[in-house]
Amino acid sequence: MSLKIRLARGGAKKKPFYSIVIADSRSPRDGKFIEKVGTYNPVLPSTDEKRVVLKAERITEWLAKGALPTDRVARMLDVAGIKKRDARSNPEKAKPGKKMQERYAAAASAEGSEG
């Protein structure tokens, strides 16, 4: 059984509120979970200390047992100083797509033939 530390959405329409939960990776996002280890309220300003509330002790225990955080939760854990997150770099993502590269090539050849 692979465990994930992930967000489970709650709250009303247009008013999101998330619980940070330990769940089996096969269970649905808002479905069955093992333990609630925190909350995240994106409506609050980023300076508010109640925006992200974590049970650090329980999270470290679950991490020791092999639970893997999702990308978003890993960012929160990094800010809280619980688990270091590696910086990600994907230089390929910044490159334009195939069609845009073709347009650049066509524009460059049209400009070269004019002058």
Secondary structure as GFF3:
##gff-version 3
##sequence-region A 1 115
A	DSSP	beta_strand	3	12	.	.	.	ID=ss1
A	DSSP	beta_strand	15	24	.	.	.	ID=ss2
A	DSSP	beta_strand	35	40	.	.	.	ID=ss3
A	DSSP	beta_strand	52	54	.	.	.	ID=ss4
A	DSSP	alpha_helix	56	64	.	.	.	ID=ss5
A	DSSP	beta_strand	68	69	.	.	.	ID=ss6
A	DSSP	alpha_helix	71	80	.	.	.	ID=ss7
A	DSSP	three_ten_helix	91	94	.	.	.	ID=ss8
A	DSSP	alpha_helix	98	114	.	.	.	ID=ss9
###
